[in-house]
Amino acid sequence: MPDTPSATETHSARGPGRILVAVYGVLALAATGRSILQIVEYFDRARLAYVLSALAAVIYIVATIGMARGDRRSTRIALLACTVELVGVLVVGALSYAVPSAFPDKTVWSHFGSGYGYVPLFLPMLGIWWLNRVRTSAA
């Protein structure tokens, strides 16, 4: 039986989308682990930075699940998550340079994701591009 998309599927997790889902999943795990450690061990050092790091982790989880599910609603949610992620990494990245005392330790979005090889800076752009591409092809 051929695998044909239904009216509600975008297949965001097919083809190159599988790699994107995997990268998002790894980043979600890394950001979650780091933010939990920082909140548990060092919260008094930089409360705002660590809360923003935990928020980033939640956004990565939402984007990962949305892309993996692949239906239209989930794809829209993933697109929103990627957009918030891009705004977040740009704002937090700029703030981490403007007010370095607020970001004494690296977080996922500080310094535009330099602690993660700048993947947090480029990943949302790639995610937005991919999700728009699969939404267009499903329409």
N, C-alpha and C positions, 0 to 999 in steps of 0.2 A: 504494500500500500504506500503510495507516494506521500511524503511529508509535506502537505500543503498548509499554508497558514490560514487560520480562521480569521474572521472579521475583527476579532479583538486582539490578535497577536501582532507584534512588531518584530519579534525574533532578535532583540538586542543582544542576546547572549550567543548568537550563532557566528560562525566564522571568526573574524578578528575580534568580535565582541566577547568571545570566550577569554581571550587574553586580557582584555580590558576588565572583565569581571574578576579574573584571577588577581590582577594587579590591585584592583580596588579592595578585594578581600584581604590580601596581604597587608595593604596599608591600613585597612580597618583594624586588623589584629594588632599591628605595630602601634598605631595611635592609641588604641584602647589600653594596651599594656602599659605604655609609657605614661599616659594620663592617670591611670589608676595608681601607679607607683608614685608619681609626682604629687598627687593629691594626698595619698596616705602618708608619705614620708616627708614631704617638703611644703605642704600647703601654705604654711605661714610665710614662706619665702616669697611667693608670687601668686597670690590667689587668683587674680584675673587671668594671668597667663595659663594657669593649669585648668581653670574652668573652660577657657576657650579651647584648650587642647582636648578636653573631654567632649566639648561640643563638636569639634572637628571629627572625633572618633565616631560619634553618633551619625553625623552627616555621611561619613564614609560607609557606615553600615547600611544606612538607608539607600544610598546610591548603589551599593553592591546588590542588595536584595532587589531593588527596582530593576536593575539591568538583568539580573539573573532570571527574574520571573518573566519579563519580556512582553507582558500584555500591555495594551495601550495605557491604561491607568498607571501601572507600575512604571512604564517608560516616562510618562509625564512627571511622576514623582521623582524619578531618578534625574530627569532633566532639571527640575527645580533644585534638587540636592546639589548637583554639579554647579549650578549657577551660584547658589549660596556659598559653596565651597570656593569658587573662584573669587567672589567678593571677599570672603573671609581671609583667604591667603594673601590677597593684595592689601587689605586693610591691616591685618595683623603683621604682615611682613614689613609694611611701612612704619607701623607703630614700634616694632621691635628695634628699628634703627633710630627712630625719633626719640624714643623713651627707653633706652636700653636697660635702665634700672627696673623697669616693669617686667622684663624678660631675662632674668639672670641665668636661666637654663634654657637649652634648646627645647622647643616644642614643635609639633608637626608643622605649624604655619609660620613660626617665627623665622625671621630672615629669609622669607619667601620659600621656606622648606629646605634650606641649605643642609640641615641635619639629615635629610632624607634624599640627598642628591638632587634637589630641586624638583623631584617628582610631584610634590603637592602643587607646584606652580603650573606645571604643564599638563598634568593629568585631567583637571577639570576642562581645559580647552579641548583636549582629545575626547573626553566624555561627551561634552556638549556637541561637538562635531558628529560623533558616531550616533548619538541618540537622535539628532536631527536627521541624519542620513537614513536611519532605519525607519523613522516615523514617515519620512517623505516616500520611501519606497513601499511602505505598507498602505499608504493612502490611495 
